[in-house]
Amino acid sequence: MLAPGMFLALIVALLSGFPVAFCLGGIGVIFALLGMLSGEIEPQFVTALPQRILGIMANFTLLAIPAFVFMGSMLESSGIAERLLETMGRLLGRLRGGLALAVVLVGSLLAATTGVVAATVTTMGLISLPAMLRAGYDKSLATGVIVASGTLGQIIPPSIVLVVLGDQLGISVGDLFIGALLPGLLMSAVFAIYVLLISALKPELAPELKPELTGSSHPLQLVQSVLPPIALIVAVLGSIFFGIATPTEAGVIGAIGAMVMAILMGSTAFSLVFRGVGGDQLISELLLNLPGGRVGFLVFSMLIIFLLGFFIDFFEIAFIAVPLLLPAARQLLGPEAMVWFGVIIGANLQTSFLTPPFGFALFYLRGVAPDEVSTRDIYRGALPFVGLQVAVLALIIAVPGLVDWLPRLAGALSPGPMT
């Protein structure tokens, strides 16, 4: 069978550092030719590829991705994030651990307006890290709270991760956004509580600021800084939650853009040929026969996604791994559990992107951190927050109602579009 060889070839190609789109498309073409030569694939089967690519280009749901990315870029360039961080820092600076708490709050707001982890981590690293170091904050605490808060964009809507997952799982992106809201806010609250506790228990990690460092924050200045992102959150998420607009239309409320199709076309070619050589059936049988049934599948799938998050971006994970897991997930968990499954995948990827030594968020901060901050400081700072994220992820898995409650409520209150 060609399926195992095709899967191994993909792993080798991805680890080689070659562009993912070309890995997927190239392997798809090569194994399509091998399949036709060996008789495993009928030539007519491959003719379905142009129609599938056309279907991707006409996919209304995925149009939300460039809109949200562009919206985040505009926020980053406009200076809103900088003013928000500076104002919140002055407002909370008199609290022990106030600067770190301000980073958590601003990270949550930026996550709910941009959904882009790299932009959030980089912006907060450039602005808040020097301020915390000047105030005498421990380097590990300062860097840890920045990378942890920056990854909230993976789970707090309008997360681009959730848009892609909704499309690949075949579920409403609006329901996925609503289902992820409580877990995302819970994650933010856990981070904030940890920051306040560690600052109280170990005052030397977050010393009190001198009055001249805190300055003053006029109420009008606070309103001017907080109002733009809050208004954007209400416009984007409110229009989705109350059925006024679909996620795609809501994204365009914030911005307009155009999408690069290379990875999508490559993954389509790969998945079509992989299905043609029987790979999807092979993977499905393997997953369905795992020991432990439903629990065994959850443990295995979460572990695989967590490890993949070290090496490839969420786009590749969503377009390669998720479609392979989907048939077994629907059979073992049930179609009604797909929103919950999508949210725990998003939370899992958030944890993976924060975990040393390969977490993407750590490298984003390393790129903008001053020389006095070592990579070891960043790794040490991230570890406590990784533990907190794992605890919240376990809670989401154990209590599906944290995800399911709001979508059911929204469905009962509004008959509007949720696609």
C-alpha positions as CSV (number, residue, x, y, z in Angstrom):
1,M,0.0,0.0,0.0
2,L,1.2,3.5,-0.8
3,A,-0.6,5.2,2.2
4,P,2.1,4.5,4.8
5,G,4.8,5.6,2.4
6,M,2.9,8.8,1.6
7,F,2.5,9.6,5.3
8,L,6.2,9.0,6.0
9,A,7.2,11.1,3.0
10,L,5.2,14.0,4.3
11,I,6.8,13.8,7.7
12,V,10.3,13.8,6.2
13,A,9.4,16.7,3.9
14,L,8.0,18.8,6.7
15,L,11.1,18.2,8.9
16,S,13.3,19.2,6.0
17,G,12.1,22.8,6.3
18,F,10.8,22.9,2.7
19,P,7.7,25.1,2.3
20,V,4.6,23.3,3.5
21,A,2.5,24.1,0.5
22,F,5.0,22.6,-1.8
23,C,5.5,19.6,0.4
24,L,1.8,18.8,0.4
25,G,1.2,19.5,-3.3
26,G,4.4,17.8,-4.5
27,I,3.9,14.6,-2.5
28,G,0.3,14.5,-3.7
29,V,1.4,14.7,-7.3
30,I,4.2,12.2,-6.9
31,F,2.0,9.6,-5.2
32,A,-0.9,10.2,-7.6
33,L,1.5,9.2,-10.4
34,L,2.7,6.2,-8.4
35,G,-0.9,5.2,-7.6
36,M,-1.9,5.3,-11.2
37,L,1.1,3.4,-12.3
38,S,0.5,0.7,-9.7
39,G,-3.2,0.6,-10.4
40,E,-4.3,1.8,-6.8
41,I,-5.8,5.0,-8.2
42,E,-8.0,5.3,-11.3
43,P,-7.0,8.3,-13.5
44,Q,-10.6,9.6,-13.3
45,F,-10.2,9.9,-9.5
46,V,-7.5,12.6,-9.9
47,T,-9.7,14.7,-12.2
48,A,-11.7,15.7,-9.1
49,L,-8.8,17.9,-7.9
50,P,-9.7,21.1,-9.9
51,Q,-13.3,21.0,-8.6
52,R,-12.1,20.6,-5.0
53,I,-9.7,23.6,-5.4
54,L,-12.5,25.6,-6.9
55,G,-14.6,24.7,-3.9
56,I,-11.9,26.1,-1.5
57,M,-11.7,29.3,-3.5
58,A,-15.5,29.7,-3.1
59,N,-15.4,28.8,0.6
60,F,-17.3,31.7,2.3
61,T,-16.2,30.7,5.8
62,L,-12.4,30.9,5.1
63,L,-12.9,34.4,3.8
64,A,-13.0,35.5,7.4
65,I,-9.3,34.7,7.9
66,P,-7.7,37.6,5.8
67,A,-10.3,39.9,7.2
68,F,-9.3,39.2,10.8
69,V,-5.6,39.2,10.0
70,F,-5.9,42.6,8.3
71,M,-7.9,43.9,11.2
72,G,-5.2,42.9,13.6
73,S,-2.5,44.5,11.5
74,M,-4.4,47.8,11.4
75,L,-4.8,47.7,15.2
76,E,-1.1,47.0,15.6
77,S,-0.1,49.8,13.3
78,S,-2.6,52.4,14.6
79,G,-1.0,52.6,18.1
80,I,-4.2,51.5,19.9
81,A,-2.3,48.5,21.5
82,E,0.5,50.8,22.7
83,R,-1.8,53.4,24.2
84,L,-3.8,50.6,25.9
85,L,-0.8,49.0,27.5
86,E,0.6,52.4,28.7
87,T,-2.7,53.5,30.2
88,M,-3.4,50.2,31.9
89,G,0.1,50.1,33.2
90,R,-0.3,53.5,34.9
91,L,-3.7,52.6,36.2
92,L,-2.7,49.3,37.8
93,G,1.0,50.1,38.4
94,R,0.4,50.9,42.1
95,L,-0.8,47.3,42.8
96,R,1.9,44.8,43.6
97,G,2.1,42.8,40.3
98,G,0.0,45.5,38.6
99,L,2.1,45.7,35.5
100,A,1.9,42.0,35.0
101,L,-1.8,42.1,35.6
102,A,-2.1,44.9,33.0
103,V,-0.3,42.6,30.4
104,V,-2.9,39.8,31.1
105,L,-5.8,42.2,30.7
106,V,-4.4,43.9,27.5
107,G,-3.5,40.5,26.1
108,S,-7.1,39.4,26.6
109,L,-8.4,42.5,24.8
110,L,-5.9,42.2,21.9
111,A,-6.8,38.5,21.6
112,A,-10.5,39.5,21.3
113,T,-9.7,42.0,18.6
114,T,-6.9,40.5,16.5
115,G,-6.7,36.8,17.0
116,V,-3.1,36.9,15.9
117,V,-0.6,35.5,18.4
118,A,2.6,36.8,16.8
119,A,1.3,40.4,16.7
120,T,0.2,40.3,20.3
121,V,3.4,38.8,21.7
122,T,5.6,41.1,19.7
123,T,3.7,44.3,20.6
124,M,3.6,43.5,24.3
125,G,7.2,42.4,24.3
126,L,8.3,45.6,22.8
127,I,6.3,47.9,25.1
128,S,5.7,46.1,28.4
129,L,8.9,44.0,28.8
130,P,11.3,47.0,29.1
131,A,8.8,48.7,31.5
132,M,8.6,45.6,33.8
133,L,12.4,45.2,33.8
134,R,12.9,48.9,34.7
135,A,10.5,48.4,37.6
136,G,12.6,45.5,38.9
137,Y,10.3,42.6,37.9
138,D,11.8,39.2,37.8
139,K,12.8,38.4,34.2
140,S,11.1,35.0,34.2
141,L,7.8,36.4,35.5
142,A,7.9,39.3,33.1
143,T,8.6,37.1,30.0
144,G,6.2,34.3,31.2
145,V,3.2,36.6,31.5
146,I,3.8,38.2,28.1
147,V,4.1,34.9,26.2
148,A,1.1,33.4,28.1
149,S,-1.1,36.4,27.5
150,G,-0.1,36.5,23.9
151,T,-1.2,33.0,23.2
152,L,-4.8,33.8,24.4
153,G,-5.5,34.7,20.8
154,Q,-5.5,31.0,20.0
155,I,-8.7,30.4,22.1
156,I,-10.4,33.8,22.6
157,P,-12.6,34.6,19.6
158,P,-12.3,35.8,16.9
159,S,-9.4,33.3,16.8
160,I,-8.2,32.5,13.3
161,V,-7.5,29.0,14.7
162,L,-11.2,28.6,15.4
163,V,-12.2,29.8,12.0
164,V,-10.0,27.1,10.3
165,L,-11.1,24.4,12.7
166,G,-14.7,25.2,12.2
167,D,-14.3,24.8,8.5
168,Q,-12.4,21.6,8.8
169,L,-14.7,20.1,11.4
170,G,-17.8,21.0,9.3
171,I,-19.4,23.0,12.1
172,S,-20.6,26.5,12.7
173,V,-17.7,28.9,13.3
174,G,-20.2,31.1,15.2
175,D,-21.0,28.3,17.6
176,L,-17.2,27.6,17.9
177,F,-16.6,31.3,18.8
178,I,-19.3,31.3,21.4
179,G,-18.2,27.9,22.8
180,A,-14.6,29.2,23.2
181,L,-15.6,32.4,25.0
182,L,-16.0,31.0,28.5
183,P,-12.8,28.8,28.3
184,G,-10.9,31.8,27.0
185,L,-12.1,34.1,29.8
186,L,-11.4,31.3,32.3
187,M,-7.8,31.1,31.0
188,S,-7.4,34.8,31.4
189,A,-8.8,34.8,34.9
190,V,-6.5,31.9,35.9
191,F,-3.5,33.9,34.6
192,A,-4.6,37.0,36.5
193,I,-5.1,35.2,39.7
194,Y,-1.7,33.5,39.4
195,V,0.0,36.8,38.8
196,L,-1.6,38.4,41.9
197,L,-0.9,35.3,44.1
198,I,2.8,35.0,43.1
199,S,3.3,38.7,43.5
200,A,1.8,38.5,47.1
201,L,3.7,35.4,48.1
202,K,7.0,36.4,46.5
203,P,7.2,40.2,46.6
204,E,10.7,40.3,45.3
205,L,9.5,39.0,42.0
206,A,7.2,42.0,41.5
207,P,8.2,44.9,43.6
208,E,6.0,47.9,44.3
209,L,6.5,50.7,41.8
210,K,7.8,54.1,42.8
211,P,5.3,56.9,42.4
212,E,7.3,58.6,39.7
213,L,7.1,55.4,37.6
214,T,3.4,55.0,37.8
215,G,2.5,58.5,36.8
216,S,-1.2,59.3,36.6
217,S,-4.0,58.1,34.3
218,H,-6.8,60.6,33.8
219,P,-10.3,58.9,33.5
220,L,-10.8,60.4,30.0
221,Q,-7.4,59.0,28.9
222,L,-8.4,55.6,30.1
223,V,-11.7,55.8,28.2
224,Q,-10.0,56.9,25.0
225,S,-7.6,54.0,25.2
226,V,-10.1,51.3,26.1
227,L,-13.0,52.4,24.0
228,P,-11.7,51.6,20.5
229,P,-10.8,47.9,21.1
230,I,-14.0,47.4,23.2
231,A,-16.1,48.9,20.4
232,L,-14.4,46.6,17.9
233,I,-15.1,43.6,20.1
234,V,-18.7,44.5,20.4
235,A,-19.0,45.1,16.7
236,V,-17.4,41.9,15.7
237,L,-18.4,39.4,18.4
238,G,-21.7,41.0,19.2
239,S,-22.8,40.8,15.6
240,I,-22.0,37.1,15.6
241,F,-23.5,36.2,19.0
242,F,-26.8,37.9,18.3
243,G,-27.2,36.5,14.8
244,I,-26.8,39.8,13.0
245,A,-23.9,38.6,10.9
246,T,-21.9,35.5,10.1
247,P,-18.2,35.3,11.2
248,T,-17.1,36.2,7.7
249,E,-19.3,39.3,7.5
250,A,-18.2,40.2,11.0
251,G,-14.6,40.0,10.0
252,V,-15.3,42.3,7.1
253,I,-16.9,44.7,9.5
254,G,-13.4,45.1,11.0
255,A,-11.4,44.8,7.8
256,I,-11.2,43.5,4.2
257,G,-8.5,41.3,2.6
258,A,-7.5,38.6,0.1
259,M,-6.3,35.1,1.0
260,V,-3.2,33.2,-0.1
261,M,-4.3,29.8,-1.4
262,A,-1.1,27.8,-1.6
263,I,-1.3,25.8,1.6
264,L,-5.0,25.1,1.0
265,M,-4.5,23.9,-2.6
266,G,-1.5,21.7,-1.5
267,S,-3.4,20.2,1.4
268,T,-6.4,19.5,-1.0
269,A,-4.1,17.7,-3.4
270,F,-2.5,15.6,-0.6
271,S,-5.8,14.7,1.0
272,L,-7.4,13.6,-2.3
273,V,-4.5,11.3,-3.2
274,F,-4.2,10.1,0.4
275,R,-7.9,9.1,0.3
276,G,-7.4,7.5,-3.1
277,V,-4.7,5.2,-1.8
278,G,-6.8,4.2,1.2
279,G,-4.9,6.3,3.7
280,D,-8.0,7.8,5.4
281,Q,-9.5,4.4,6.0
282,L,-6.2,3.1,7.4
283,I,-6.0,6.0,9.8
284,S,-9.7,5.7,10.8
285,E,-9.3,2.0,11.6
286,L,-6.2,2.7,13.7
287,L,-7.9,5.4,15.7
288,L,-11.1,3.4,16.2
289,N,-9.1,0.4,17.5
290,L,-7.1,2.3,20.1
291,P,-7.3,0.9,23.6
292,G,-9.6,2.9,25.9
293,G,-12.2,3.8,23.3
294,R,-13.3,7.4,23.6
295,V,-10.8,8.3,26.3
296,G,-8.0,6.6,24.4
297,F,-8.8,8.5,21.3
298,L,-8.9,11.8,23.1
299,V,-5.5,11.2,24.8
300,F,-3.9,10.1,21.5
301,S,-5.4,12.9,19.4
302,M,-4.5,15.6,22.0
303,L,-0.9,14.2,22.3
304,I,-0.4,14.2,18.5
305,I,-1.7,17.7,18.1
306,F,0.3,19.0,21.0
307,L,3.5,17.5,19.5
308,L,2.7,18.7,16.0
309,G,2.4,22.2,17.4
310,F,6.1,22.2,18.2
311,F,7.1,21.9,14.5
312,I,4.3,23.1,12.2
313,D,1.9,26.0,12.3
314,F,-1.8,25.6,13.1
315,F,-2.8,25.9,9.4
316,E,-0.9,22.8,8.5
317,I,-2.3,21.0,11.6
318,A,-5.8,22.0,10.7
319,F,-5.6,21.0,7.1
320,I,-3.5,17.8,7.6
321,A,-4.2,16.3,11.1
322,V,-7.7,17.4,11.8
323,P,-9.3,15.8,8.7
324,L,-7.6,12.5,9.6
325,L,-9.0,12.6,13.1
326,L,-12.5,13.8,12.1
327,P,-14.2,10.5,11.1
328,A,-13.1,8.7,14.3
329,A,-14.0,11.8,16.4
330,R,-17.6,11.8,14.9
331,Q,-18.0,8.1,15.5
332,L,-16.5,8.0,19.0
333,L,-17.6,11.4,20.4
334,G,-20.7,12.1,18.4
335,P,-21.5,14.9,15.9
336,E,-23.0,17.0,18.7
337,A,-19.5,17.1,20.4
338,M,-17.7,18.7,17.5
339,V,-17.8,22.2,18.9
340,W,-16.4,20.9,22.2
341,F,-13.7,18.9,20.3
342,G,-12.8,22.0,18.3
343,V,-12.4,24.2,21.4
344,I,-10.1,21.6,23.2
345,I,-8.0,21.4,20.0
346,G,-7.6,25.2,20.1
347,A,-6.7,25.2,23.8
348,N,-4.3,22.3,23.2
349,L,-2.6,24.3,20.4
350,Q,-2.4,27.3,22.7
351,T,-0.5,25.1,25.3
352,S,1.8,23.7,22.6
353,F,2.7,27.2,21.3
354,L,3.8,28.2,24.8
355,T,5.7,25.0,25.8
356,P,9.5,25.0,25.8
357,P,11.7,24.4,24.0
358,F,9.9,24.7,20.6
359,G,6.8,26.9,21.4
360,F,6.3,29.5,18.7
361,A,5.3,32.2,21.1
362,L,8.7,31.9,22.9
363,F,10.6,32.6,19.7
364,Y,8.4,35.6,18.9
365,L,9.4,37.1,22.3
366,R,13.0,36.1,21.9
367,G,13.1,38.1,18.7
368,V,12.2,41.4,20.4
369,A,13.5,40.8,24.0
370,P,16.6,42.8,25.1
371,D,20.0,41.1,25.3
372,E,19.8,41.0,29.1
373,V,16.9,38.5,28.9
374,S,18.2,35.1,28.1
375,T,16.3,32.2,26.4
376,R,16.5,30.4,29.7
377,D,14.6,33.2,31.4
378,I,11.9,32.9,28.8
379,Y,11.7,29.2,29.2
380,R,11.5,29.3,33.0
381,G,8.9,32.0,32.9
382,A,6.7,30.0,30.5
383,L,6.6,26.8,32.5
384,P,4.2,27.9,35.3
385,F,1.7,29.2,32.7
386,V,2.0,25.9,30.8
387,G,0.9,24.1,33.9
388,L,-2.0,26.5,34.3
389,Q,-3.1,26.0,30.7
390,V,-2.9,22.2,31.1
391,A,-5.1,22.4,34.2
392,V,-7.7,24.6,32.3
393,L,-7.5,22.2,29.3
394,A,-8.2,19.2,31.7
395,L,-11.1,21.1,33.2
396,I,-12.6,21.8,29.7
397,I,-12.3,18.1,28.8
398,A,-13.8,17.0,32.1
399,V,-16.7,19.6,32.0
400,P,-18.0,19.9,28.4
401,G,-20.7,22.3,29.7
402,L,-18.1,25.0,29.9
403,V,-18.1,24.9,26.1
404,D,-21.7,23.8,25.3
405,W,-23.7,26.1,27.5
406,L,-23.3,29.4,25.7
407,P,-24.0,28.0,22.1
408,R,-27.2,26.4,23.4
409,L,-28.2,29.6,25.0
410,A,-27.4,31.6,21.9
411,G,-29.3,29.2,19.7
412,A,-32.3,29.5,21.9
413,L,-32.2,33.3,22.0
414,S,-31.5,34.0,18.3
415,P,-32.6,32.2,15.2
416,G,-30.2,34.4,13.1
417,P,-27.2,33.1,11.0
418,M,-24.5,31.3,12.9
419,T,-22.5,29.8,10.0
